[in-house]
């Protein structure tokens, strides 16, 4: 089952078919995707993703927080 929140930004986030684990497809998306990336990050139920350099006009970096779950 595909996570509905991933549909907010499929250019940046994906889900593995074999186990359903969500992962980052593109760590450095264009700033044009900022609003969609922000929506996906905020809707993630596990809260494992965050945006870095959001205030910068040249860079946008998405990172996955490590989890010991």
LUMLUMDREN-2810 file (N, C-alpha, C; in Angstrom, 1 decimal):
<atoms>
<atom><aa>X</aa><ch>A</ch><at>N</at><xx>0.8</xx><yy>-1.2</yy><zz>0.0</zz></atom>
<atom><aa>X</aa><ch>A</ch><at>CA</at><xx>0.0</xx><yy>0.0</yy><zz>0.0</zz></atom>
<atom><aa>X</aa><ch>A</ch><at>C</at><xx>0.9</xx><yy>1.2</yy><zz>0.0</zz></atom>
<atom><aa>X</aa><ch>A</ch><at>N</at><xx>0.6</xx><yy>2.1</yy><zz>-0.9</zz></atom>
<atom><aa>X</aa><ch>A</ch><at>CA</at><xx>1.4</xx><yy>3.3</yy><zz>-1.1</zz></atom>
<atom><aa>X</aa><ch>A</ch><at>C</at><xx>1.0</xx><yy>4.4</yy><zz>-0.1</zz></atom>
<atom><aa>X</aa><ch>A</ch><at>N</at><xx>1.9</xx><yy>5.0</yy><zz>0.6</zz></atom>
<atom><aa>X</aa><ch>A</ch><at>CA</at><xx>1.6</xx><yy>6.1</yy><zz>1.6</zz></atom>
<atom><aa>X</aa><ch>A</ch><at>C</at><xx>1.0</xx><yy>7.3</yy><zz>0.9</zz></atom>
<atom><aa>X</aa><ch>A</ch><at>N</at><xx>-0.2</xx><yy>7.7</yy><zz>1.3</zz></atom>
<atom><aa>X</aa><ch>A</ch><at>CA</at><xx>-0.9</xx><yy>8.8</yy><zz>0.6</zz></atom>
<atom><aa>X</aa><ch>A</ch><at>C</at><xx>-0.1</xx><yy>10.1</yy><zz>0.7</zz></atom>
<atom><aa>X</aa><ch>A</ch><at>N</at><xx>0.7</xx><yy>10.3</yy><zz>1.8</zz></atom>
<atom><aa>X</aa><ch>A</ch><at>CA</at><xx>1.4</xx><yy>11.6</yy><zz>2.0</zz></atom>
<atom><aa>X</aa><ch>A</ch><at>C</at><xx>2.6</xx><yy>11.6</yy><zz>1.0</zz></atom>
<atom><aa>X</aa><ch>A</ch><at>N</at><xx>3.0</xx><yy>10.5</yy><zz>0.5</zz></atom>
<atom><aa>X</aa><ch>A</ch><at>CA</at><xx>4.1</xx><yy>10.5</yy><zz>-0.5</zz></atom>
<atom><aa>X</aa><ch>A</ch><at>C</at><xx>3.7</xx><yy>11.1</yy><zz>-1.8</zz></atom>
<atom><aa>X</aa><ch>A</ch><at>N</at><xx>2.4</xx><yy>11.0</yy><zz>-2.1</zz></atom>
<atom><aa>X</aa><ch>A</ch><at>CA</at><xx>1.9</xx><yy>11.6</yy><zz>-3.3</zz></atom>
<atom><aa>X</aa><ch>A</ch><at>C</at><xx>2.1</xx><yy>13.1</yy><zz>-3.4</zz></atom>
<atom><aa>X</aa><ch>A</ch><at>N</at><xx>2.3</xx><yy>13.7</yy><zz>-2.3</zz></atom>
<atom><aa>X</aa><ch>A</ch><at>CA</at><xx>2.6</xx><yy>15.1</yy><zz>-2.3</zz></atom>
<atom><aa>X</aa><ch>A</ch><at>C</at><xx>3.8</xx><yy>15.5</yy><zz>-3.0</zz></atom>
<atom><aa>X</aa><ch>A</ch><at>N</at><xx>4.8</xx><yy>14.6</yy><zz>-3.1</zz></atom>
<atom><aa>X</aa><ch>A</ch><at>CA</at><xx>6.1</xx><yy>14.9</yy><zz>-3.7</zz></atom>
<atom><aa>X</aa><ch>A</ch><at>C</at><xx>6.8</xx><yy>13.6</yy><zz>-4.2</zz></atom>
<atom><aa>X</aa><ch>A</ch><at>N</at><xx>6.2</xx><yy>12.9</yy><zz>-5.2</zz></atom>
<atom><aa>X</aa><ch>A</ch><at>CA</at><xx>6.9</xx><yy>11.7</yy><zz>-5.6</zz></atom>
<atom><aa>X</aa><ch>A</ch><at>C</at><xx>8.2</xx><yy>11.9</yy><zz>-6.3</zz></atom>
<atom><aa>X</aa><ch>A</ch><at>N</at><xx>8.5</xx><yy>13.1</yy><zz>-6.7</zz></atom>
<atom><aa>X</aa><ch>A</ch><at>CA</at><xx>9.8</xx><yy>13.4</yy><zz>-7.3</zz></atom>
<atom><aa>X</aa><ch>A</ch><at>C</at><xx>11.0</xx><yy>13.3</yy><zz>-6.2</zz></atom>
<atom><aa>X</aa><ch>A</ch><at>N</at><xx>10.6</xx><yy>13.4</yy><zz>-5.0</zz></atom>
<atom><aa>X</aa><ch>A</ch><at>CA</at><xx>11.6</xx><yy>13.4</yy><zz>-3.9</zz></atom>
<atom><aa>X</aa><ch>A</ch><at>C</at><xx>11.6</xx><yy>12.1</yy><zz>-3.0</zz></atom>
<atom><aa>X</aa><ch>A</ch><at>N</at><xx>10.4</xx><yy>11.6</yy><zz>-2.8</zz></atom>
<atom><aa>X</aa><ch>A</ch><at>CA</at><xx>10.2</xx><yy>10.5</yy><zz>-1.9</zz></atom>
<atom><aa>X</aa><ch>A</ch><at>C</at><xx>9.7</xx><yy>9.3</yy><zz>-2.6</zz></atom>
<atom><aa>X</aa><ch>A</ch><at>N</at><xx>10.1</xx><yy>8.1</yy><zz>-2.2</zz></atom>
<atom><aa>X</aa><ch>A</ch><at>CA</at><xx>9.6</xx><yy>6.8</yy><zz>-2.7</zz></atom>
<atom><aa>X</aa><ch>A</ch><at>C</at><xx>9.4</xx><yy>5.8</yy><zz>-1.7</zz></atom>
<atom><aa>X</aa><ch>A</ch><at>N</at><xx>8.8</xx><yy>4.7</yy><zz>-2.0</zz></atom>
<atom><aa>X</aa><ch>A</ch><at>CA</at><xx>8.5</xx><yy>3.6</yy><zz>-1.1</zz></atom>
<atom><aa>X</aa><ch>A</ch><at>C</at><xx>8.9</xx><yy>2.3</yy><zz>-1.7</zz></atom>
<atom><aa>X</aa><ch>A</ch><at>N</at><xx>9.7</xx><yy>1.5</yy><zz>-1.0</zz></atom>
<atom><aa>X</aa><ch>A</ch><at>CA</at><xx>10.1</xx><yy>0.2</yy><zz>-1.5</zz></atom>
<atom><aa>X</aa><ch>A</ch><at>C</at><xx>9.0</xx><yy>-0.7</yy><zz>-1.6</zz></atom>
<atom><aa>X</aa><ch>A</ch><at>N</at><xx>8.8</xx><yy>-1.4</yy><zz>-2.7</zz></atom>
<atom><aa>X</aa><ch>A</ch><at>CA</at><xx>7.7</xx><yy>-2.4</yy><zz>-2.8</zz></atom>
<atom><aa>X</aa><ch>A</ch><at>C</at><xx>7.9</xx><yy>-3.6</yy><zz>-1.9</zz></atom>
<atom><aa>X</aa><ch>A</ch><at>N</at><xx>9.1</xx><yy>-4.0</yy><zz>-1.6</zz></atom>
<atom><aa>X</aa><ch>A</ch><at>CA</at><xx>9.3</xx><yy>-5.3</yy><zz>-0.9</zz></atom>
<atom><aa>X</aa><ch>A</ch><at>C</at><xx>8.9</xx><yy>-5.1</yy><zz>0.6</zz></atom>
<atom><aa>X</aa><ch>A</ch><at>N</at><xx>9.1</xx><yy>-3.9</yy><zz>1.2</zz></atom>
<atom><aa>X</aa><ch>A</ch><at>CA</at><xx>8.9</xx><yy>-3.8</yy><zz>2.6</zz></atom>
<atom><aa>X</aa><ch>A</ch><at>C</at><xx>8.1</xx><yy>-2.5</yy><zz>3.0</zz></atom>
<atom><aa>X</aa><ch>A</ch><at>N</at><xx>7.8</xx><yy>-1.7</yy><zz>2.0</zz></atom>
<atom><aa>X</aa><ch>A</ch><at>CA</at><xx>7.0</xx><yy>-0.4</yy><zz>2.3</zz></atom>
<atom><aa>X</aa><ch>A</ch><at>C</at><xx>7.8</xx><yy>0.7</yy><zz>2.9</zz></atom>
<atom><aa>X</aa><ch>A</ch><at>N</at><xx>9.1</xx><yy>0.5</yy><zz>3.1</zz></atom>
<atom><aa>X</aa><ch>A</ch><at>CA</at><xx>9.9</xx><yy>1.6</yy><zz>3.8</zz></atom>
<atom><aa>X</aa><ch>A</ch><at>C</at><xx>10.1</xx><yy>2.8</yy><zz>2.8</zz></atom>
<atom><aa>X</aa><ch>A</ch><at>N</at><xx>9.8</xx><yy>3.9</yy><zz>3.4</zz></atom>
<atom><aa>X</aa><ch>A</ch><at>CA</at><xx>9.9</xx><yy>5.2</yy><zz>2.6</zz></atom>
<atom><aa>X</aa><ch>A</ch><at>C</at><xx>11.4</xx><yy>5.6</yy><zz>2.6</zz></atom>
<atom><aa>X</aa><ch>A</ch><at>N</at><xx>11.8</xx><yy>6.2</yy><zz>1.5</zz></atom>
<atom><aa>X</aa><ch>A</ch><at>CA</at><xx>13.2</xx><yy>6.6</yy><zz>1.4</zz></atom>
<atom><aa>X</aa><ch>A</ch><at>C</at><xx>13.2</xx><yy>7.9</yy><zz>0.5</zz></atom>
<atom><aa>X</aa><ch>A</ch><at>N</at><xx>14.3</xx><yy>8.6</yy><zz>0.5</zz></atom>
<atom><aa>X</aa><ch>A</ch><at>CA</at><xx>14.5</xx><yy>9.8</yy><zz>-0.3</zz></atom>
<atom><aa>X</aa><ch>A</ch><at>C</at><xx>15.1</xx><yy>9.4</yy><zz>-1.6</zz></atom>
<atom><aa>X</aa><ch>A</ch><at>N</at><xx>14.4</xx><yy>9.8</yy><zz>-2.7</zz></atom>
<atom><aa>X</aa><ch>A</ch><at>CA</at><xx>14.9</xx><yy>9.6</yy><zz>-4.1</zz></atom>
<atom><aa>X</aa><ch>A</ch><at>C</at><xx>15.8</xx><yy>10.7</yy><zz>-4.5</zz></atom>
<atom><aa>X</aa><ch>A</ch><at>N</at><xx>15.6</xx><yy>11.9</yy><zz>-4.1</zz></atom>
<atom><aa>X</aa><ch>A</ch><at>CA</at><xx>16.3</xx><yy>13.1</yy><zz>-4.5</zz></atom>
<atom><aa>X</aa><ch>A</ch><at>C</at><xx>16.6</xx><yy>13.9</yy><zz>-3.3</zz></atom>
<atom><aa>X</aa><ch>A</ch><at>N</at><xx>17.8</xx><yy>13.9</yy><zz>-2.8</zz></atom>
<atom><aa>X</aa><ch>A</ch><at>CA</at><xx>18.2</xx><yy>14.7</yy><zz>-1.6</zz></atom>
<atom><aa>X</aa><ch>A</ch><at>C</at><xx>18.3</xx><yy>16.2</yy><zz>-1.9</zz></atom>
<atom><aa>X</aa><ch>A</ch><at>N</at><xx>18.4</xx><yy>16.6</yy><zz>-3.2</zz></atom>
<atom><aa>X</aa><ch>A</ch><at>CA</at><xx>18.6</xx><yy>18.0</yy><zz>-3.5</zz></atom>
<atom><aa>X</aa><ch>A</ch><at>C</at><xx>17.6</xx><yy>18.4</yy><zz>-4.6</zz></atom>
<atom><aa>X</aa><ch>A</ch><at>N</at><xx>16.3</xx><yy>18.4</yy><zz>-4.2</zz></atom>
<atom><aa>X</aa><ch>A</ch><at>CA</at><xx>15.3</xx><yy>18.8</yy><zz>-5.2</zz></atom>
<atom><aa>X</aa><ch>A</ch><at>C</at><xx>15.4</xx><yy>20.3</yy><zz>-5.5</zz></atom>
<atom><aa>X</aa><ch>A</ch><at>N</at><xx>14.8</xx><yy>20.7</yy><zz>-6.6</zz></atom>
<atom><aa>X</aa><ch>A</ch><at>CA</at><xx>14.8</xx><yy>22.2</yy><zz>-6.9</zz></atom>
<atom><aa>X</aa><ch>A</ch><at>C</at><xx>13.9</xx><yy>22.9</yy><zz>-5.9</zz></atom>
<atom><aa>X</aa><ch>A</ch><at>N</at><xx>14.2</xx><yy>24.2</yy><zz>-5.8</zz></atom>
<atom><aa>X</aa><ch>A</ch><at>CA</at><xx>13.4</xx><yy>25.0</yy><zz>-4.9</zz></atom>
<atom><aa>X</aa><ch>A</ch><at>C</at><xx>12.0</xx><yy>25.1</yy><zz>-5.3</zz></atom>
<atom><aa>X</aa><ch>A</ch><at>N</at><xx>11.7</xx><yy>24.9</yy><zz>-6.6</zz></atom>
<atom><aa>X</aa><ch>A</ch><at>CA</at><xx>10.4</xx><yy>24.9</yy><zz>-7.1</zz></atom>
<atom><aa>X</aa><ch>A</ch><at>C</at><xx>9.5</xx><yy>23.8</yy><zz>-6.4</zz></atom>
<atom><aa>X</aa><ch>A</ch><at>N</at><xx>10.1</xx><yy>22.8</yy><zz>-5.9</zz></atom>
<atom><aa>X</aa><ch>A</ch><at>CA</at><xx>9.3</xx><yy>21.8</yy><zz>-5.2</zz></atom>
<atom><aa>X</aa><ch>A</ch><at>C</at><xx>9.2</xx><yy>22.0</yy><zz>-3.7</zz></atom>
<atom><aa>X</aa><ch>A</ch><at>N</at><xx>9.7</xx><yy>23.1</yy><zz>-3.2</zz></atom>
<atom><aa>X</aa><ch>A</ch><at>CA</at><xx>9.7</xx><yy>23.4</yy><zz>-1.7</zz></atom>
<atom><aa>X</aa><ch>A</ch><at>C</at><xx>8.4</xx><yy>23.2</yy><zz>-1.1</zz></atom>
<atom><aa>X</aa><ch>A</ch><at>N</at><xx>7.3</xx><yy>23.8</yy><zz>-1.6</zz></atom>
<atom><aa>X</aa><ch>A</ch><at>CA</at><xx>6.0</xx><yy>23.6</yy><zz>-0.9</zz></atom>
<atom><aa>X</aa><ch>A</ch><at>C</at><xx>5.5</xx><yy>22.2</yy><zz>-0.9</zz></atom>
<atom><aa>X</aa><ch>A</ch><at>N</at><xx>5.8</xx><yy>21.5</yy><zz>-1.9</zz></atom>
<atom><aa>X</aa><ch>A</ch><at>CA</at><xx>5.3</xx><yy>20.1</yy><zz>-2.0</zz></atom>
<atom><aa>X</aa><ch>A</ch><at>C</at><xx>6.2</xx><yy>19.2</yy><zz>-1.0</zz></atom>
<atom><aa>X</aa><ch>A</ch><at>N</at><xx>7.5</xx><yy>19.5</yy><zz>-1.0</zz></atom>
<atom><aa>X</aa><ch>A</ch><at>CA</at><xx>8.4</xx><yy>18.8</yy><zz>-0.1</zz></atom>
<atom><aa>X</aa><ch>A</ch><at>C</at><xx>8.0</xx><yy>19.1</yy><zz>1.3</zz></atom>
<atom><aa>X</aa><ch>A</ch><at>N</at><xx>7.8</xx><yy>20.3</yy><zz>1.6</zz></atom>
<atom><aa>X</aa><ch>A</ch><at>CA</at><xx>7.4</xx><yy>20.7</yy><zz>3.0</zz></atom>
<atom><aa>X</aa><ch>A</ch><at>C</at><xx>6.1</xx><yy>20.0</yy><zz>3.4</zz></atom>
<atom><aa>X</aa><ch>A</ch><at>N</at><xx>5.1</xx><yy>19.9</yy><zz>2.5</zz></atom>
<atom><aa>X</aa><ch>A</ch><at>CA</at><xx>3.9</xx><yy>19.2</yy><zz>2.8</zz></atom>
<atom><aa>X</aa><ch>A</ch><at>C</at><xx>4.1</xx><yy>17.7</yy><zz>3.1</zz></atom>
<atom><aa>X</aa><ch>A</ch><at>N</at><xx>4.9</xx><yy>17.1</yy><zz>2.3</zz></atom>
<atom><aa>X</aa><ch>A</ch><at>CA</at><xx>5.2</xx><yy>15.7</yy><zz>2.5</zz></atom>
<atom><aa>X</aa><ch>A</ch><at>C</at><xx>6.0</xx><yy>15.4</yy><zz>3.8</zz></atom>
<atom><aa>X</aa><ch>A</ch><at>N</at><xx>6.9</xx><yy>16.3</yy><zz>4.1</zz></atom>
<atom><aa>X</aa><ch>A</ch><at>CA</at><xx>7.7</xx><yy>16.2</yy><zz>5.4</zz></atom>
<atom><aa>X</aa><ch>A</ch><at>C</at><xx>6.8</xx><yy>16.3</yy><zz>6.6</zz></atom>
<atom><aa>X</aa><ch>A</ch><at>N</at><xx>5.9</xx><yy>17.3</yy><zz>6.5</zz></atom>
<atom><aa>X</aa><ch>A</ch><at>CA</at><xx>5.0</xx><yy>17.6</yy><zz>7.7</zz></atom>
<atom><aa>X</aa><ch>A</ch><at>C</at><xx>4.0</xx><yy>16.5</yy><zz>7.8</zz></atom>
<atom><aa>X</aa><ch>A</ch><at>N</at><xx>3.6</xx><yy>15.8</yy><zz>6.8</zz></atom>
<atom><aa>X</aa><ch>A</ch><at>CA</at><xx>2.6</xx><yy>14.8</yy><zz>6.8</zz></atom>
<atom><aa>X</aa><ch>A</ch><at>C</at><xx>3.1</xx><yy>13.4</yy><zz>7.1</zz></atom>
<atom><aa>X</aa><ch>A</ch><at>N</at><xx>4.4</xx><yy>13.2</yy><zz>7.1</zz></atom>
<atom><aa>X</aa><ch>A</ch><at>CA</at><xx>5.0</xx><yy>11.9</yy><zz>7.4</zz></atom>
<atom><aa>X</aa><ch>A</ch><at>C</at><xx>4.7</xx><yy>11.5</yy><zz>8.8</zz></atom>
<atom><aa>X</aa><ch>A</ch><at>N</at><xx>4.0</xx><yy>10.3</yy><zz>8.9</zz></atom>
<atom><aa>X</aa><ch>A</ch><at>CA</at><xx>3.6</xx><yy>9.9</yy><zz>10.3</zz></atom>
<atom><aa>X</aa><ch>A</ch><at>C</at><xx>4.8</xx><yy>9.5</yy><zz>11.2</zz></atom>
<atom><aa>X</aa><ch>A</ch><at>N</at><xx>5.9</xx><yy>9.2</yy><zz>10.6</zz></atom>
<atom><aa>X</aa><ch>A</ch><at>CA</at><xx>7.1</xx><yy>8.8</yy><zz>11.4</zz></atom>
<atom><aa>X</aa><ch>A</ch><at>C</at><xx>8.0</xx><yy>10.0</yy><zz>11.7</zz></atom>
<atom><aa>X</aa><ch>A</ch><at>N</at><xx>7.7</xx><yy>11.1</yy><zz>11.1</zz></atom>
<atom><aa>X</aa><ch>A</ch><at>CA</at><xx>8.5</xx><yy>12.3</yy><zz>11.3</zz></atom>
<atom><aa>X</aa><ch>A</ch><at>C</at><xx>10.0</xx><yy>12.1</yy><zz>11.2</zz></atom>
<atom><aa>X</aa><ch>A</ch><at>N</at><xx>10.4</xx><yy>11.3</yy><zz>10.2</zz></atom>
<atom><aa>X</aa><ch>A</ch><at>CA</at><xx>11.8</xx><yy>11.0</yy><zz>10.0</zz></atom>
<atom><aa>X</aa><ch>A</ch><at>C</at><xx>12.6</xx><yy>11.9</yy><zz>9.0</zz></atom>
<atom><aa>X</aa><ch>A</ch><at>N</at><xx>11.8</xx><yy>12.8</yy><zz>8.3</zz></atom>
<atom><aa>X</aa><ch>A</ch><at>CA</at><xx>12.5</xx><yy>13.6</yy><zz>7.3</zz></atom>
<atom><aa>X</aa><ch>A</ch><at>C</at><xx>12.5</xx><yy>15.1</yy><zz>7.8</zz></atom>
<atom><aa>X</aa><ch>A</ch><at>N</at><xx>13.5</xx><yy>15.8</yy><zz>7.3</zz></atom>
<atom><aa>X</aa><ch>A</ch><at>CA</at><xx>13.5</xx><yy>17.2</yy><zz>7.6</zz></atom>
<atom><aa>X</aa><ch>A</ch><at>C</at><xx>14.2</xx><yy>17.9</yy><zz>6.4</zz></atom>
<atom><aa>X</aa><ch>A</ch><at>N</at><xx>13.9</xx><yy>19.2</yy><zz>6.3</zz></atom>
<atom><aa>X</aa><ch>A</ch><at>CA</at><xx>14.4</xx><yy>20.0</yy><zz>5.3</zz></atom>
<atom><aa>X</aa><ch>A</ch><at>C</at><xx>15.5</xx><yy>20.9</yy><zz>5.9</zz></atom>
<atom><aa>X</aa><ch>A</ch><at>N</at><xx>16.7</xx><yy>20.9</yy><zz>5.2</zz></atom>
<atom><aa>X</aa><ch>A</ch><at>CA</at><xx>17.8</xx><yy>21.7</yy><zz>5.6</zz></atom>
<atom><aa>X</aa><ch>A</ch><at>C</at><xx>17.9</xx><yy>22.8</yy><zz>4.5</zz></atom>
<atom><aa>X</aa><ch>A</ch><at>N</at><xx>18.5</xx><yy>23.9</yy><zz>4.9</zz></atom>
<atom><aa>X</aa><ch>A</ch><at>CA</at><xx>18.8</xx><yy>25.0</yy><zz>3.9</zz></atom>
<atom><aa>X</aa><ch>A</ch><at>C</at><xx>17.5</xx><yy>25.6</yy><zz>3.3</zz></atom>
<atom><aa>X</aa><ch>A</ch><at>N</at><xx>16.4</xx><yy>25.5</yy><zz>4.0</zz></atom>
<atom><aa>X</aa><ch>A</ch><at>CA</at><xx>15.2</xx><yy>26.0</yy><zz>3.4</zz></atom>
<atom><aa>X</aa><ch>A</ch><at>C</at><xx>15.2</xx><yy>27.5</yy><zz>3.2</zz></atom>
<atom><aa>X</aa><ch>A</ch><at>N</at><xx>15.9</xx><yy>28.2</yy><zz>4.1</zz></atom>
<atom><aa>X</aa><ch>A</ch><at>CA</at><xx>16.0</xx><yy>29.6</yy><zz>4.0</zz></atom>
<atom><aa>X</aa><ch>A</ch><at>C</at><xx>16.9</xx><yy>30.1</yy><zz>2.8</zz></atom>
<atom><aa>X</aa><ch>A</ch><at>N</at><xx>17.8</xx><yy>29.2</yy><zz>2.4</zz></atom>
<atom><aa>X</aa><ch>A</ch><at>CA</at><xx>18.7</xx><yy>29.6</yy><zz>1.3</zz></atom>
<atom><aa>X</aa><ch>A</ch><at>C</at><xx>17.9</xx><yy>29.6</yy><zz>0.0</zz></atom>
<atom><aa>X</aa><ch>A</ch><at>N</at><xx>18.3</xx><yy>30.5</yy><zz>-0.9</zz></atom>
<atom><aa>X</aa><ch>A</ch><at>CA</at><xx>17.6</xx><yy>30.5</yy><zz>-2.2</zz></atom>
<atom><aa>X</aa><ch>A</ch><at>C</at><xx>18.3</xx><yy>29.6</yy><zz>-3.2</zz></atom>
<atom><aa>X</aa><ch>A</ch><at>N</at><xx>19.5</xx><yy>29.1</yy><zz>-2.9</zz></atom>
<atom><aa>X</aa><ch>A</ch><at>CA</at><xx>20.2</xx><yy>28.3</yy><zz>-3.9</zz></atom>
<atom><aa>X</aa><ch>A</ch><at>C</at><xx>20.2</xx><yy>26.8</yy><zz>-3.6</zz></atom>
<atom><aa>X</aa><ch>A</ch><at>N</at><xx>19.9</xx><yy>26.4</yy><zz>-2.3</zz></atom>
<atom><aa>X</aa><ch>A</ch><at>CA</at><xx>20.0</xx><yy>25.0</yy><zz>-2.0</zz></atom>
<atom><aa>X</aa><ch>A</ch><at>C</at><xx>18.8</xx><yy>24.5</yy><zz>-1.2</zz></atom>
<atom><aa>X</aa><ch>A</ch><at>N</at><xx>18.4</xx><yy>23.3</yy><zz>-1.4</zz></atom>
<atom><aa>X</aa><ch>A</ch><at>CA</at><xx>17.4</xx><yy>22.6</yy><zz>-0.6</zz></atom>
<atom><aa>X</aa><ch>A</ch><at>C</at><xx>17.8</xx><yy>21.2</yy><zz>-0.4</zz></atom>
<atom><aa>X</aa><ch>A</ch><at>N</at><xx>18.0</xx><yy>20.8</yy><zz>0.8</zz></atom>
<atom><aa>X</aa><ch>A</ch><at>CA</at><xx>18.5</xx><yy>19.5</yy><zz>1.1</zz></atom>
<atom><aa>X</aa><ch>A</ch><at>C</at><xx>17.5</xx><yy>18.7</yy><zz>2.0</zz></atom>
<atom><aa>X</aa><ch>A</ch><at>N</at><xx>17.1</xx><yy>17.5</yy><zz>1.7</zz></atom>
<atom><aa>X</aa><ch>A</ch><at>CA</at><xx>16.2</xx><yy>16.7</yy><zz>2.5</zz></atom>
<atom><aa>X</aa><ch>A</ch><at>C</at><xx>17.1</xx><yy>15.6</yy><zz>3.1</zz></atom>
<atom><aa>X</aa><ch>A</ch><at>N</at><xx>16.9</xx><yy>15.4</yy><zz>4.4</zz></atom>
<atom><aa>X</aa><ch>A</ch><at>CA</at><xx>17.6</xx><yy>14.4</yy><zz>5.2</zz></atom>
<atom><aa>X</aa><ch>A</ch><at>C</at><xx>16.7</xx><yy>13.5</yy><zz>5.9</zz></atom>
<atom><aa>X</aa><ch>A</ch><at>N</at><xx>17.1</xx><yy>12.3</yy><zz>6.1</zz></atom>
<atom><aa>X</aa><ch>A</ch><at>CA</at><xx>16.3</xx><yy>11.4</yy><zz>6.9</zz></atom>
<atom><aa>X</aa><ch>A</ch><at>C</at><xx>17.0</xx><yy>11.2</yy><zz>8.3</zz></atom>
<atom><aa>X</aa><ch>A</ch><at>N</at><xx>16.2</xx><yy>11.4</yy><zz>9.3</zz></atom>
<atom><aa>X</aa><ch>A</ch><at>CA</at><xx>16.7</xx><yy>11.3</yy><zz>10.7</zz></atom>
<atom><aa>X</aa><ch>A</ch><at>C</at><xx>16.9</xx><yy>9.8</yy><zz>11.0</zz></atom>
<atom><aa>X</aa><ch>A</ch><at>N</at><xx>18.0</xx><yy>9.5</yy><zz>11.7</zz></atom>
<atom><aa>X</aa><ch>A</ch><at>CA</at><xx>18.1</xx><yy>8.1</yy><zz>12.1</zz></atom>
<atom><aa>X</aa><ch>A</ch><at>C</at><xx>17.1</xx><yy>7.7</yy><zz>13.1</zz></atom>
<atom><aa>X</aa><ch>A</ch><at>N</at><xx>16.7</xx><yy>6.5</yy><zz>13.1</zz></atom>
<atom><aa>X</aa><ch>A</ch><at>CA</at><xx>15.7</xx><yy>6.0</yy><zz>14.0</zz></atom>
<atom><aa>X</aa><ch>A</ch><at>C</at><xx>16.1</xx><yy>4.7</yy><zz>14.6</zz></atom>
<atom><aa>X</aa><ch>A</ch><at>N</at><xx>16.0</xx><yy>4.5</yy><zz>15.8</zz></atom>
<atom><aa>X</aa><ch>A</ch><at>CA</at><xx>16.4</xx><yy>3.2</yy><zz>16.5</zz></atom>
<atom><aa>X</aa><ch>A</ch><at>C</at><xx>15.1</xx><yy>2.3</yy><zz>16.8</zz></atom>
<atom><aa>X</aa><ch>A</ch><at>N</at><xx>14.1</xx><yy>2.6</yy><zz>16.0</zz></atom>
<atom><aa>X</aa><ch>A</ch><at>CA</at><xx>12.8</xx><yy>1.8</yy><zz>16.2</zz></atom>
<atom><aa>X</aa><ch>A</ch><at>C</at><xx>12.9</xx><yy>0.4</yy><zz>15.7</zz></atom>
</atoms>
